[in-house]
Amino acid sequence: MDFKFTNNYPVSRLDEIVSYLLGPRLWIPNTDYPDFLDWAQKIHGELKKDVKRALIALSENNVVGVAIYQRHKKYKDALEIKNMTVRPDMRGRYVASFLMRNAEIEGQREFDSRYVLCDAKANNYPVRLFLMKHQYKIVRKEDLYGLNSGKDIIYQKNLIWTPSVLMKTS
């Protein structure tokens, strides 16, 4: 077993990251996000410009998981987890948990975030269970994207602020 988690990767790896996002996804049916293909195609440029960040999980140098995160566009003290994709055959290895926690830590450090926001379809019970297990709370329910693909639940988690977590190393 050989796992590596990093947010330090060459720009040449962006095509691989975006292609990975388009592959099979644990817990998320493609019908829940009918505009997902359009969103994924924009990611390349946004990652390149550092508008969004990616934390990747590698096994034997192959991408097996990705967390996409950014500073929330509306709430400047919030981190937003935009996407979490884990290869289905990695189920049970805590790859998603490790990606989530480290995206929280990196986002808190990079953006001075006080809390995290993310969303998922209301009928996606595996994601709801995953988020609740990681101390996320439901804050509201609405159709965020207006795509007639069902209601979304917005989740929030307060981050513990400690100077040692936020200190950046040179």
HELIX and SHEET records of a PDB file:
HELIX    1   1 VAL A   11  ARG A   13  5                                   3    
HELIX    2   2 LEU A   14  LEU A   21  1                                   8    
HELIX    3   3 ASN A   30  ASP A   32  5                                   3    
HELIX    4   4 PHE A   36  LYS A   48  1                                  13    
HELIX    5   5 PRO A   88  MET A   90  5                                   3    
HELIX    6   6 VAL A   95  PHE A  111  1                                  17    
HELIX    7   7 TYR A  125  LYS A  133  1                                   9    
HELIX    8   8 PRO A  163  LEU A  166  1                                   4    
SHEET    1   A 7 PHE A   3  THR A   6  0                                        
SHEET    2   A 7 ARG A  53  SER A  59 -1                                        
SHEET    3   A 7 ASN A  62  ARG A  71 -1                                        
SHEET    4   A 7 ALA A  78  VAL A  86 -1                                        
SHEET    5   A 7 TYR A 115  LYS A 121  1                                        
SHEET    6   A 7 ASP A 152  ASN A 158 -1                                        
SHEET    7   A 7 LYS A 137  GLU A 142 -1                                        
END                                                                             
